[in-house]
Amino acid sequence: MMAQRKVSRRNKSSNRRKKAIQKLGKQHKKVADTRRDFHFKTAKALLGNYDVIAVEKLNIKGLAQTKLAKSVNDAGWGQFIMILSNKAENAGLKVIAVNPNGTSQECSNFCFLVGATLLI
């Protein structure tokens, strides 16, 4: 981000740094609002098509400390699952958290994927 670079190059107590920080904050807010809007629209589309949605119960905090940290945080997985769960509850639908072990395993003939069984 160019705005982040501008903030880091300004003197610590200058007015120009304060203005650069405000610009940076506006950019971060715009990105966050866009992501949140996408999450709401995607959740609405999923809940409009399905009565039960299964999501993997991932350790998001643990993933955020690995090489995938930037991708995980940029996608906002936790926020999306929270929004999806809240909207499903309001609509009277179900979101089920599934143990991620063995959710996408190939059969021995490599012909199709065998997923984990869901107990509803």
N, C-alpha and C positions, 0 to 999 in steps of 0.2 A: 504494500500500500504506500502510495506516495505521501499521504497525510501522516502516516506513522513516522516516516523518515523525516518529514519536516519538523515534527514535534521533537524528535531526538536531536536535531541539529540546532534547536533554539536554546538560548540561555535559560537557565532554570527559573529565574524570577522575572522574566520579561513579559510585557504585555503581548508581544508577538507569539510567545509560547502559549499563553492562555487562549488566544484566538485560534491557534493551530490545534489545541486540545479540543476546543469546541467543535471545530470542523471535523476532527477525527471522531468525536462522539456522535455527530450527525450521521457520518458514514456507517459507523457500527450499528446505530439504531436502524438505519434503512435496511441493512443486510439482515438484521434480526427480525424486523417486521416482515420482510419478504419471505424469509424462511418460515416464520410462524403462519403466514397466510397460506403458503404452500402446504404446510402440515394440516391446517384446517380443511383445505379443499380436498386433499388426498384422503383424509379421514372420512369426509362426507361422501366421497365417491365410493370408497370401500364399503361403508355402512349402508349405502344405498343399494349395493349389489349383493351383499352377503349378510346372513343372520348371525353366523358364528365366525370369528376370525381368530386364528391361532398365531401367536408371535413367540419367537424364541426368547426365553428368559436369559438374557445375556448379562454378563458382568460389565456394564458400561464403564464404570469407574476403573476397572482393571484394564479394559481395552484402551482407555484414554491415557494409560501410562506406557503403552507399547509404541512400536513403529507406526501403528495405525492412528495414533492420537489425533493428528490434524484432520484426518478423514472422519473419524468418529465424532469429533467435536463440531466440525463443519456441517455434518448431516443432521445433528441434533436428534439422535435416536431416542434418547430419554424423553425429550420434549414431545416427540411424535407419539410415542407409546402412551404417554400421559394424556395427551389430547384425544387420542383414539379411544382410550378406556373411558374417559369422561363422557365423550359424545355417545359411545355405545351404551353406557349406563343410562343416560338421559333418554335414549331412544328405545330402551328395553331390550337391547341386543347383548351378545356375549363376546368378550375378548378373553381368550384363554392363553396363559403363559405356559409354554411347553419347555421341558428340559432340552437343551440344544444337543445333547449327546445322541448321535445317530439319526438326526432329522433329515440328512441327505446322504444316504448310503446307496451305492450302486449294487444291483444284484450281481451274482457271480458270473452271469453271461454278459454283463455290461449292456443289457438291453433297455433297462429303465431304472429309474430311481425308486428306492423303497424308503418311504418316510416313516417316521415314528407314528405309532398308533395314538389316537386321541381318545381320551376317556371323558365323555361329556356327562 
